[in-house]
Amino acid sequence: MEYNTGKGQDLYVEAKKVIPGGTQLLSKRPEMFLPDGWPSYYSKASGCEVWDLDDRHYYDVSYMGIGANVNGYANPEIDKATKEAIDSGGMCTLNAPEEVYVAEKMLSLHPWAGGVRYAKAGGEVVSMAVRIARAYTGKDIVLFCGYHGWHDWYLAANISNTNALNDHHIAGLAPAGVPKGLGGTNLPFHYNRIEEFYALVEKNRGNIAAVVMEPIRNDYPKDGFLEKIRKTTEKEGIVLVFDEISAGFRLCAGGSHKVLGVNPDMATFAKGMTNGYPLSVVIGRKEIMDAAQDTFISSTFYTERIGLAATLKNIEVYERDRVWEHQIAVGRRVKAGWADSGTKHGLPIEIGGIDPLAHFGFDVEEPLAYKTYVTQEMLKRGYLASTAFYSSAAHTDEIVNEYLENIDAVFEQIADIRASGVDIKEKLDGPVCHSGFGRLL
C-alpha cells in the first residue's frame, strides 16, 4: 500500500532541495516520524487539532509544537494579546514595556532570582547562561547532564569523545564546525549517578565555571541527587544552571525545581513559557546576572514585543487555569492506558517520562520498526501520533478517551502480527523512521 501523501510530502521534496536537512528543527523532520508518509506541513492548527495542506484533519497526540503549546494551538486569549502587540508596533527604537513586566513576573515566580535576560530560542539562552556563568567565575569548564541544544559549548563534548552525547537525548551529533580547541571544556555526567559527578568535580577542581543540567526529564531524582549537586556547587563556588526548557511549566507555573525543592543559581526557560511564540529567558541570582554587563550580549530581535506579550498572557492563563494539574492528570491517564493495553495484548513495552512528557518504547529487536508502524496506523485513524504524548490544556477527556481506544486497536494489530510470525517491517507502507541526527541525502 502506498501513502496518500498529497501536497505536504510534495512540498517536503522541494524543501530538501533548498533547505539543508529539509527543516529547521531535527524533531520536525518527517523522517523522524513516517518517512515518505508524514503530512510534513500544516495549514491550520487550533487546540490540539491540525489540518494539513490537503485540509485533512488530525488530532495531535504527539509533541504539541515540540512541547511549546501547553495552552493549545491558537489559544484565543494569548493570540489576542499578541495581535494587540502587533497593532501597537512589534518593533520600535524605544523598548517594549513588556520586557519589564515579564521580568518581574518571572522573578515573582522564582524569588531566589534577581535578574533576567532574554533571547529567542532555548538552546540560544542556555548558551547565554553558560557565557554569563563563565564571565562571573572567570573559569572555563562546564559539567553537564542532559540535552542542551546545538551551540558550540555543548557539541564540543564530542570532540574529545565522539560518543559523549549519544545517551544525552540525541545520538549522532557530530561536532563538525566546532573549534577543536573547545575539546575538554565541557564534560558529561549521567542523571542520578552522583559518583560520576563527584569524580568530575575532583578531577577538575578549581577550573569549573558551571554545572548545566535538566533538573528532571525522564526520571525523578533519587537519593538526594539534586541536593547533593547543590551542596557541592555551593561548596566549590560553581554556578548551578537548571535547564528548564523542557520541564518548565509542566509540573507547576515556573520551573520544575520549585516542585523538586532545589533552587539553582540560574535557570533557563522557553517552550511552555510562551505557548509557541519566540522568546526564551535566563534568570539568576543578581550578582551572577550582573556579569552579563561584563560580556557583550546584544541582539535587535531580543527586544521585539510580540513574544513578550504572548509570554505574559500565557503565564497568566496558565496560572489562572492551573494548567499543570490538567497536564499531569492527562499524562497519567495516557501512561496508564498504554500500560493496560500493553498488558492486555502481551506487548513488551516500557513506559517512562514525567507525566506531562510521557513516552513508551517497545522492548524488541527492532523497536524503530514498531514505532513506525504505530505512527503509520494512527495516521490512518486521524492522529498525529508517535511513541510520545506531550499533554496540553487542549487535550479533553473525550479526545484522550478516543485516542486510547485507537492506540489499543493498533496494539492489538501489533499483537496479531507478532503472533503470525510476520516481520512487522513487511506491514510498513514505507521505510522505517530515523532515530537521532543523521545527514539527509
N, C-alpha and C positions, 0 to 999 in steps of 0.2 A: 504494500500500500504506500502511495506517495503522500507527502504532506500537502494540505491545502494552504500553501504558503502565502500567496497573494502579494500585495504591494509592499508589505513590511520586509519580507526576505529579498524581494527585488531591489528595494532601496538599500538594503544592507550590502548586497553585492556591489552596488555603486559606491557605497561608503568606503569599502575596503580598498577601492582604487584611489581614493583621495585623502583618507584618514588612516595613517599608520595604526594598525591594531583594530581598526573598524569603529571603535567607540572611545570616549574619553575616560571611561571607568571600566576596569577589568571585570568588576562584578556585574556589569550590564552587558557584557559580550553574549550574544546569543549562543555561542559555543559552550558557555558555562551552564546552559540550561538544556537546549534541544537543538543541536546543530542542524541547519537546513530547515528547521520547523518552527522555531520560536518567532512570535509575531514581530519582535525587534523594536517597533516604534508604536507610539500611541498618538491618537488624535485628540482624545479627551480622557480625563480622569476625574472622578468625584467619589468621595467617601472611600470605599475600597473597591470601587468599580472602575473598569478600564475598557476603553474602546480602541481597537487597532485601526490601521489606515483603511481597512475594508469595512469598518463600522461593526466588526464582530465584538461582542460583549464578553467580558471576563470578570470574575471576582479575583482580586489579588489576595491570595493566601500564602504569599511567599515573603518578599522582603520589604514591601511597602515603601518604595522610594529608597531602597537600601538603608532602611532604618530611620529615615528622616521624618516621615509623616505620621507622627504619633496621634495627631488630631484628624487624620484622614486627608485625602486629596481634596484640594479646592474647598477647604473649610470656609464657609461664608463669612464668619466673623473676622478671621485672620486675613482673608483676601480683601475684605472691605477696608481694613486698616492699611494694607499695602497700596490699594488703589488711591486712598486718600493721600498717602505719602507721595505717590506718583503725581497726583493732581497738584500737590503743593510744591513739586520740584524735587526730583530724586537726587539731584546733584547741584551744588552751589559753591561759590567762592567761600561763603561762610559755612560754619559747621552745623550739622543737624543736631537739634537739642536732644534727640533720642539717644545720642551717644552717652549723654549723662544719665538719662533715665534707665537705660538698660544696665549701665554700670552700677547704678545704685540698687537696682533690683537684684542683680547677681550677688552683690555684696550683702544684701539683706538675707538672701537665701544661704549665704556662706559667711557668717560673722567672723570667722577666723581670718578671712582675707581682707586686704586693704587697698588693692589696686587692680585695674582691668585694662587690657589692651585687646584690640580687635584684629581679625584677619577675615578671609572669606571662606576658607576650606579647613577641614580637620587636620590633615597632615601638615598643612602650612602653619597652623597655630601651634602644633606640637613642636615643629622646628623652631618657631619663635620662642617657645618656652625653654627649649634647650639652649638657644643663644643667650637668653636672659640669665639662665642659671649659670652658664659659663662666664658671663660677664660679671655676675655677682661674686662668684667664688674665685675667679682667676684660674680655674683648673679646666682640664680638657676631657677627661674620661667620663663616659656615661655608661652606667649599667642599666639594662632594660629587660623588660619581661612583656611579651605580647606583641601585637601588631601596631605600628605607629606611622604608617604612611610611606611615601615614595622618596623622600628627600635624602640628600647625601649623608647626613649624620646617621641615618638609620640603615640604609643599604650598605654603608661601609662595613657593617658586620660581616658581610660575605666576601670581603677582600681577603682577610686572613683565613677564613674558613668558609668555603663555598656552600656549605650546608647549614650555616649558623642560623638562618632564618626559616629553614624548612618546616619546623614544627612550631612556628610562631604565627599561625593562621594561614599564610600563603607561601607555598613552596615555589622554587624555581625563579627567585628574584635575583637575577644576575646583576652585579654592580657595574655594568658597562657604563662608562662615562663618569663614574665616581672617582675622584683623585685617589691614586693608590696610597698617597701619603696619609689618608684618613684611616688606613688599616690599623686596627688596635685601639681606636679611640672610642669604640662602643662595644660592650661585651654583654652577651645574653645570659640570663638565668631563667629557670622554669618556675611556673606558678606552683606554690605550695612546697617547693623544695628549698627550704631555708638554708640548708647546709651549702648548697651551690652559691647562694647569695653571700653567706659568710666567707666562703673561700675567695670569692672575687674581691670582697672588701679587704680581706687580709693581704691579698697579693698586690693590690693597687692602693693601699692606704696612703692618704695624703695627696693623691692625684685625682680623686673622683669629684666631679662637679655635681652630678645629679644621678638620681635613680628615677627612671621613667617607666611607669607600669600601668596597666589596666587594673584597677582595684578589684574588678570582677568581670568575668566574661562567660566562661562555660561552667566553672566550678566555684563554689563558695570557699573562702579561705578556711584553712584548717589549722588547729593547734596554735592559734595566735599568730598566724603568718604575717598579717599586716602590722599587728602591734610590734612584732619583733623587728620588722623592717623599719618601722617608725622610730623605735628606740635606738637602733643602730645609726640611722641617718642623723638623728639629733646629736648623738654622742660624737660622731665623726665630722659634723659640720657639712653634711651632704644635703643638697636640695632634693626633697622628695616631690616628684611630679606625678599626679594621678591623671592619666589619660581617660577622660570620661566621654570621649567622642561617641562610643557605642553604648556604654552603660548608663550615662547620664540621662535623666528624665525617663527612666524606666521603672525604678523602684520607689521613686519619690520625686517631688518637684526639686530639681537640682541634681547634685552629684550622688551617685550610689554610696559614696563614702559616708554620707550622712546616716544611712541605714546601717552600714558596717561599723560605724563608731570610731573611725580613724581619720583624723584631718591631715592632709598633706601640707606642703609649703606652697605648691602651685597646683592648679587643675585646669584642664582644657575641655572645652565643650563645642559642639556643633550639632549636626543631625537633629535629634529630638528637641533640642532647644528652639529650633527655628521653624519646624514643620515644613521643611523643604526649601526655604529661602536661603540665599548665600550669606551666611555670617558665621564666624567662629570666634571664640572668646578664650583668652587665658586670664585667669585670676590668680592672685598670690598674695603672700604677706607683703605689707607695704615696703619694707626695707629691701626685699628681693625685687619687687616690681619696679622700684625706683631705679634699678640698674638698667632698665630699658632706656633711660636717658643717657646712659654712658655708651650705648651701642646703637648704631643707626638702624632704625626700623621705621619705615615710612612708605605709604602707598596711597595713591589717589583713591582707589576704589575701596579702601578700608573705611572711607568716610561717607560712602553713599548711604542714602536714607532708607531705602526700601527694606533691606534685610533687617535693619534695626527696628523699624516699625512692625514688621512681621513678628520678630522675636518677642517684642514687648507684649503684643496681643496674644501670641501663642502661649507664653508663660502665664498670662492672666487666665486664659481659658483652661489651661492645664491644671492650674491650682484650683480654680473655681469648681471644676467638674471632677476633681480628684481622679484624673485620668489614669494615673498609675495603678489605682485599685482595679480598674477595669482591665488594664493591660495584664496585670498579674493573674487575675481570675480567668480571663480568656486563655492566656497561655497555659495555665494549669489544666484547664479543661481539654485543650488540644493535646497536650502531652499524655493525659490520662486516656484520651480517645485512641491515640497511636498505640499506647501500651495494650489497651483492651483488644484492639483489632489484631495487633501482632500476636498476642497470646491465642486469640480465637482461631487464627489461621495458621498457627505454628510457624511464624516467621521469625528468624533470628535478627531482631532489630535492637539497636542500642539508642537510648534517648538521653539527651543532655541539654545543656544551656540553662541560664536563668529563665524563669517562666515567661517573661515578655520577649525573650530572644531564644525561642526553643528550636531544637533541631533533632533529627534522628538519622540513623545510618543503618545499613544492612551489614551484618557481620558475616559476609560471604566472600568468596574468592575474587569476584569482580563487582564490587559494590557500585561502581560508576554506571555499569550497565543497568542495574536495578534502579538507580536514581533516575537515569534517563527514561526508563520505562514509566516510572511514576509521573514524571513531567509530561510525557507523551500522552498518557491515558487521561490525566487530569485536564490537559488542554482540550482534549476532545469533549470533555464534560463541561467546559466553560470556565476553567480555573487556571490562573497563573500560579503554578504550584511547583515546588521542588521538595527538598527534604528539610526545609526550614520554615518556620512560621514566626513572623515578627508581628506581634499584636498591636492594635491601634484602637482608638475610640470608635472607629467606623465599623469594627467587626461586631455585629449584633449577634444575639443568641441565635436568631433564625439562620443567618449566614454561616455561623460556626456549626450549627447542627447539620445543615445540608452539606457543608464541607466534610464533616466527619463521616456522614453516610457515604459520600462519594469516595473518600480515601479508603474506607472499609471495603467498598466494592473493588477497588483497584488492588488492595492487599489480597482479596480473595482470588482475583485473576492471577496474581503472582504465585499464590499457593498452588493453584491448579497447574501452572506452567512448571513449577518445581516438581510437582507430583508426576507429571507426564514425562519427566526426564529430558525435556527440550531445553536447549540453551536459550536463556532469555534474550540474548542478542538476536536470535532468529525472529523474535517478536517485535523488534525495533523497526521503525519505518525509515530510519536513517542512522548516522554514526552515533557512537557513544559520546556523551558530553565530556568536556575538558575538566581538568582539575589543576588549580594552581596557575602560575603565569607561564605562558609559552608564546613564542613568536608565531604570528599567523602568516601563512604563505599566500 
